Amino acid sequence: MYHHVKKLMFTVRVDEPDVKFGNMLLEQFGGANGELAAAMQYSIQGLNCEDPDRKDLLMDIGTEELSHLEVVGCLARMHLKPSKIDRRAAEADPLIAIAGGGGVNLFNSQGNPWTADYLKITGELDVDLRSNIAAEARAKIVYERLINFCDDSGTKDALQFLMTREITHMKAFAAALESMKKPAFSIGKIAPTPGLVNQFFNDSTGAGDEGEIDTRGPWNEGGDWEFVSSPALGDNQVGDSSNGIKTESSPPTAPTGMDDLLVDELRDILHAEKQLLKALPKMAKAARFDRLRELFDLHLQETEQQVERINECFSLLGVTARAKPCKGMMGLVEEGQEVMEEGKAKEDASADLALIGTAQRVEHYEISGYTTAKNLAQQLRHSAVVALLSQSLAEEENADQLLNQVARTLMSVAKMPAAIEQADEAEEV
């Protein structure tokens, strides 16, 4: 929820309007490193953030950036005001004077429109925090340059305030990143190739026309660094294990037995899905809430189609469509039966939440099976099989997400009686 307070975060004063400088200020209004870009970047990162503490940080700073946008907008408008009435002032920027009526708009100082392409949002909190630190550093430099080109003391005061807050935000983002206690180069979840990650390629060699030299420093020597001299000029070729470049590559042909492994995985999944064809109608019957019952009915239809796809995979591979007993799914189905029996004595929301827990364990088991089978098929270059398995995998992942949504709704329902009871007690007091 936003509430506009009719008061600037920093009171703006302009003694000598300067239309050309007003145009420069638009860089911090609608430019790549401006306040609107910062406000949108941090706020959207905050909306996506699952970490409640750092979500609060992102939303706080994102909201402050909207306040900065207002300050910069008022400052630019005051400098651009003469272009409304003065021909010579209007000539400084016809786009602003004629198309925009002498006011601010979502353009940068060159007249290029603001774009969401400016935003750096990855959904990985540590990566986004690093982007934010860099964004604040770039904005700080822009403000510094604006101050250097400004002659108006009131404008300089406002710019000094805004520039200082960029450093404040950098400190906050850096502290938040450090508090995550995540190794600096541990980005994402897939590990880099050992050995290769510590190799520095000396790819610019010799003496240049301007006196450039080959340099050694902490970025290419000491510690874990291995210096590889001029790999392009020597015999070093990626993929050649006899030279200095260290790589890890998939074998050009599939290892012996991988075809059997894929077939074995598909037979396991086939048996798992056939068990679900029997279990899902029982789960739908046990569900108390209509939305959950509908999900089970929908997934039953999807499961029937998934069985057909697995049979098609067998046909494409030229093997018999035969199921192999899936003990994992047997255990999950048996556990689900116990949950349904115990649920008969529970309240509606509690019984269905327990049922959803069972269903999600099933989904996660299936997701892992389909992922393994798809990866094997990819390695074996069975593109048609990969397409079929990918479709079923997407359905399982979607079913898990839909169950999550219903669970959140039911959790709210489960809390309501307690909240009502507390309210009643408060009224009695």
C-alpha positions in Angstrom: 0.0 0.0 0.0 1.4 3.4 -1.0 0.4 6.8 0.4 1.6 10.0 -1.1 2.7 12.6 1.4 2.7 16.0 -0.1 6.1 16.8 1.1 9.5 16.2 -0.6 12.1 14.1 1.1 14.5 17.0 0.5 13.1 20.5 -0.1 14.2 21.7 -3.5 15.4 25.2 -4.2 16.5 26.6 -7.6 17.8 30.1 -7.8 18.9 30.2 -11.4 16.9 28.0 -13.8 19.0 26.3 -16.5 17.1 24.5 -19.2 20.2 22.7 -20.5 21.0 21.5 -17.0 17.4 20.5 -16.6 17.8 18.2 -19.6 20.9 16.7 -18.0 18.8 16.0 -14.8 16.5 13.8 -16.9 19.2 11.2 -16.9 18.4 10.6 -13.2 14.7 10.7 -13.9 14.2 8.3 -16.8 17.7 7.1 -17.5 19.3 3.7 -17.1 20.8 4.6 -13.8 18.0 6.9 -12.7 15.6 6.8 -9.8 12.7 5.2 -11.6 14.8 2.3 -12.7 16.1 1.9 -9.1 12.6 2.1 -7.6 11.2 -0.5 -10.1 14.2 -2.8 -9.8 14.3 -3.0 -6.0 10.5 -3.1 -5.6 10.1 -6.0 -8.1 13.0 -7.8 -6.5 11.3 -7.4 -3.2 8.0 -8.8 -4.5 9.9 -11.8 -5.7 11.9 -12.3 -2.5 11.2 -15.3 -0.3 13.4 -14.0 2.5 11.2 -11.8 4.7 14.1 -9.8 6.2 15.7 -8.9 2.9 12.3 -8.4 1.3 11.7 -5.6 3.8 15.1 -4.1 2.9 14.3 -4.1 -0.8 10.8 -2.7 -0.3 12.1 0.1 2.0 14.8 1.2 -0.4 12.6 0.8 -3.5 10.0 3.1 -1.8 12.7 5.6 -0.9 13.8 5.7 -4.6 10.2 6.8 -5.5 10.7 9.7 -3.1 14.0 10.4 -4.9 12.2 10.3 -8.2 9.9 13.0 -6.9 12.8 15.2 -5.8 14.6 14.8 -9.2 11.4 15.4 -11.0 10.7 18.7 -9.2 14.3 19.8 -9.6 14.2 19.1 -13.3 10.8 20.8 -13.8 12.0 23.9 -12.1 15.1 24.1 -14.4 13.0 23.4 -17.5 10.2 25.9 -16.6 11.6 28.7 -18.9 11.2 26.4 -21.9 7.4 26.8 -21.5 7.5 30.5 -22.5 10.9 31.4 -23.8 11.7 30.6 -27.4 15.5 30.5 -26.9 15.1 28.3 -23.8 12.8 26.0 -25.8 15.4 25.6 -28.5 17.7 23.8 -26.0 15.5 20.8 -26.3 12.5 20.9 -28.6 11.3 17.4 -27.5 10.8 18.7 -24.0 9.5 22.1 -25.0 7.1 21.1 -27.8 6.1 17.5 -27.2 6.3 17.6 -23.4 5.2 21.2 -22.8 8.4 22.1 -20.9 8.0 19.4 -18.2 9.6 16.1 -17.3 8.8 12.9 -19.0 10.1 9.4 -18.9 13.1 10.1 -21.1 16.8 10.2 -20.5 19.0 13.2 -21.3 19.2 12.1 -24.9 15.4 11.8 -25.4 15.4 8.0 -25.3 12.3 6.6 -23.6 12.6 4.7 -20.3 12.5 1.0 -20.7 12.2 -2.0 -18.4 15.3 -3.3 -20.1 17.2 -1.1 -17.6 16.1 -3.4 -14.8 18.4 -6.2 -13.5 16.1 -8.8 -11.9 17.3 -12.5 -11.7 15.3 -13.9 -8.8 18.6 -15.0 -7.2 18.9 -12.8 -4.1 22.7 -12.7 -3.9 23.0 -11.9 -7.6 20.3 -9.2 -7.4 22.0 -7.6 -4.3 25.3 -7.4 -6.3 23.4 -5.8 -9.2 22.0 -3.3 -6.7 25.4 -2.4 -5.3 26.6 -1.8 -8.9 23.5 0.3 -9.7 24.0 2.5 -6.7 27.6 3.0 -7.6 26.7 4.0 -11.2 24.0 6.4 -9.9 26.5 7.9 -7.4 28.9 8.7 -10.3 26.1 10.3 -12.3 25.1 12.6 -9.4 28.8 13.5 -9.0 29.1 14.5 -12.6 25.8 16.5 -12.3 27.2 18.3 -9.3 30.4 19.2 -11.2 28.4 20.7 -14.1 26.0 22.7 -11.8 26.4 26.3 -10.8 23.2 26.7 -8.7 23.8 26.3 -5.0 20.2 25.0 -4.1 20.4 22.4 -6.9 23.8 21.3 -5.6 22.4 20.8 -2.1 19.7 18.5 -3.4 22.1 16.6 -5.6 24.5 16.2 -2.7 21.6 14.7 -0.6 20.7 12.3 -3.3 24.3 11.3 -4.0 24.8 10.5 -0.3 21.8 8.3 -0.1 23.3 6.2 -3.0 26.2 5.4 -0.7 23.8 4.6 2.2 22.0 2.1 -0.1 25.2 0.6 -1.2 26.2 0.0 2.4 22.8 -1.6 3.2 22.9 -3.9 0.2 26.5 -4.9 0.9 25.7 -5.6 4.5 22.7 -7.7 3.5 24.8 -9.7 1.0 27.5 -10.3 3.7 24.9 -11.4 6.2 23.8 -14.2 3.9 27.3 -15.7 4.6 27.4 -17.1 1.1 30.9 -17.6 -0.5 31.6 -14.7 -3.0 31.8 -16.9 -6.1 29.1 -19.4 -5.1 26.6 -18.2 -7.7 23.6 -20.4 -8.4 23.6 -24.1 -7.7 25.6 -25.7 -10.5 29.3 -26.0 -9.6 31.9 -24.7 -12.0 34.3 -27.1 -13.7 37.2 -27.9 -11.3 40.6 -26.7 -12.5 39.2 -24.7 -15.4 37.6 -22.2 -12.9 41.1 -21.2 -11.7 42.8 -21.0 -15.1 43.6 -17.5 -16.4 44.0 -17.3 -20.2 46.6 -14.7 -21.3 44.7 -13.8 -24.4 46.1 -10.3 -25.1 49.9 -10.6 -25.6 52.8 -8.7 -26.9 53.6 -4.9 -26.9 50.9 -2.6 -28.2 51.2 0.6 -30.2 50.4 2.6 -27.1 52.9 0.8 -24.9 50.5 -1.8 -23.5 52.3 -4.7 -21.7 51.5 -8.1 -20.4 50.9 -7.7 -16.7 50.8 -10.1 -13.8 48.8 -9.3 -10.6 46.5 -10.9 -8.0 43.9 -11.4 -10.8 46.1 -13.9 -12.6 48.8 -15.2 -10.2 49.1 -16.4 -6.7 46.6 -18.4 -4.7 44.8 -21.0 -6.9 45.5 -19.2 -10.2 47.1 -21.2 -13.0 48.4 -18.9 -15.8 47.9 -20.3 -19.3 50.1 -18.4 -21.8 48.6 -17.5 -25.2 46.3 -20.5 -25.6 45.2 -19.3 -29.1 48.8 -19.2 -30.4 49.8 -22.6 -29.1 48.5 -26.1 -29.3 45.8 -25.5 -26.7 42.4 -26.5 -27.9 39.3 -26.9 -25.8 38.5 -30.5 -25.4 42.1 -31.7 -25.8 42.9 -33.3 -22.5 46.6 -33.4 -23.3 47.1 -29.6 -23.2 46.8 -27.0 -20.5 43.1 -26.2 -20.8 41.1 -28.2 -18.4 37.6 -29.2 -19.4 34.8 -31.6 -18.5 32.7 -32.7 -21.5 30.0 -35.3 -22.1 31.3 -38.3 -24.1 30.5 -38.1 -27.8 28.7 -41.4 -27.6 26.5 -42.7 -24.8 28.1 -45.1 -22.3 27.2 -48.7 -22.6 24.1 -49.6 -20.6 22.5 -46.1 -20.7 19.7 -47.3 -23.0 18.8 -50.0 -20.5 18.9 -47.4 -17.7 16.4 -45.2 -19.5 14.1 -48.2 -20.2 14.3 -49.2 -16.6 13.4 -45.7 -15.4 10.4 -45.6 -17.8 9.1 -48.9 -16.5 9.4 -47.7 -12.9 7.5 -44.5 -13.8 4.8 -46.5 -15.7 4.1 -48.6 -12.6 4.0 -45.5 -10.4 1.5 -43.8 -12.7 -0.7 -46.8 -12.9 -0.8 -46.9 -9.0 -1.9 -43.3 -9.1 -4.7 -44.1 -11.5 -6.2 -46.1 -8.6 -5.2 -43.7 -5.8 -6.4 -40.4 -7.2 -10.1 -41.2 -7.3 -9.9 -42.2 -3.6 -8.1 -38.9 -2.8 -10.7 -36.9 -4.7 -13.4 -38.6 -2.7 -11.6 -37.9 0.6 -11.1 -34.2 -0.2 -13.5 -31.9 1.7 -12.9 -28.7 -0.3 -14.2 -28.4 -3.9 -11.1 -26.9 -5.3 -8.9 -29.7 -4.0 -11.3 -32.3 -5.3 -11.2 -30.6 -8.7 -7.4 -30.7 -8.7 -7.4 -34.4 -8.1 -9.9 -35.0 -10.8 -7.9 -32.9 -13.2 -4.7 -34.6 -12.4 -6.3 -38.0 -12.9 -7.0 -37.0 -16.5 -3.4 -35.8 -16.8 -2.1 -39.1 -15.4 -4.1 -41.1 -18.0 -2.4 -39.0 -20.7 1.0 -39.5 -19.0 0.5 -43.3 -19.2 -0.2 -43.0 -22.9 3.0 -40.9 -23.4 5.1 -43.4 -21.6 3.7 -46.2 -23.8 4.6 -44.0 -26.8 8.1 -43.6 -25.4 8.5 -47.4 -25.3 7.2 -47.6 -28.9 9.8 -45.0 -30.1 12.5 -46.9 -28.3 11.4 -50.1 -29.9 10.9 -52.0 -26.6 8.0 -53.7 -24.9 5.8 -51.4 -22.7 6.1 -53.2 -19.5 5.9 -51.9 -15.9 8.4 -52.6 -13.2 7.2 -52.6 -9.6 7.8 -49.1 -8.1 8.3 -49.7 -4.4 8.7 -46.0 -3.7 5.3 -45.1 -5.0 3.8 -48.2 -3.3 5.0 -46.7 0.0 3.7 -43.3 -0.8 0.2 -44.7 -1.7 0.1 -46.7 1.4 1.0 -43.7 3.5 -1.7 -41.7 1.7 -4.3 -44.3 2.6 -3.3 -43.9 6.3 -3.6 -40.1 6.0 -7.1 -40.5 4.5 -8.2 -42.8 7.3 -6.8 -40.5 10.0 -8.5 -37.5 8.3 -11.9 -38.8 8.9 -11.6 -37.6 12.6 -10.1 -34.2 11.7 -11.6 -30.8 10.8 -12.1 -30.1 7.1 -9.1 -27.8 6.6 -6.7 -30.0 8.7 -7.7 -33.1 6.9 -7.2 -31.6 3.5 -3.9 -30.0 4.4 -2.6 -33.5 5.4 -4.0 -34.9 2.1 -2.1 -32.1 0.2 1.1 -33.0 2.0 0.7 -36.6 0.8 -0.1 -35.5 -2.7 2.9 -33.2 -2.9 5.3 -35.9 -1.8 3.9 -38.0 -4.7 4.4 -35.1 -7.1 8.0 -34.5 -5.9 8.7 -38.2 -6.4 7.3 -38.1 -9.9 9.2 -34.9 -10.7 12.5 -36.6 -9.8 11.6 -39.7 -11.9 10.6 -37.7 -15.0 13.7 -35.4 -14.6 16.0 -38.4 -14.5 14.4 -40.1 -17.5 14.4 -36.8 -19.5 18.1 -36.3 -18.8 18.9 -39.8 -19.9 16.9 -39.4 -23.1 18.7 -36.1 -23.9 22.1 -37.7 -23.5 20.9 -40.5 -25.8 19.6 -37.9 -28.3 16.1 -39.3 -28.3 14.5 -35.9 -29.0 10.9 -37.3 -29.5 11.1 -39.0 -26.1 12.5 -35.9 -24.5 9.5 -33.9 -25.8 7.0 -36.4 -24.4 8.7 -36.6 -21.0 9.1 -32.8 -20.8 5.3 -32.4 -21.3 4.6 -34.8 -18.4 7.2 -33.2 -16.2 5.7 -29.8 -16.8 2.3 -31.2 -15.7 3.7 -32.6 -12.5 5.4 -29.3 -11.6 2.2 -27.4 -12.3 0.2 -29.8 -10.2 2.6 -29.2 -7.3 2.2 -25.4 -7.7 -1.6 -25.7 -7.7 -1.5 -27.8 -4.6 0.6 -25.1 -3.0 -2.0 -22.5 -3.8 -4.8 -24.5 -2.3 -2.7 -25.2 0.8 -2.1 -21.5 1.4 -5.9 -20.9 1.2 -6.6 -23.7 3.6 -4.0 -22.5 6.1 -5.9 -19.1 6.1 -9.1 -21.0 6.7 -7.6 -23.0 9.5 -6.4 -19.9 11.3 -9.8 -18.2 11.1 -11.5 -20.1 14.0 -8.6 -19.2 16.4 -8.7 -15.6 15.3 -12.5 -15.4 15.9 -12.1 -17.0 19.3 -9.4 -14.5 20.3 -11.6 -11.6 19.1 -14.5 -13.0 21.1 -12.3 -13.2 24.2 -11.2 -9.6 23.7 -14.8 -8.4 23.5 -15.6 -10.2 26.7 -12.7 -8.5 28.5 
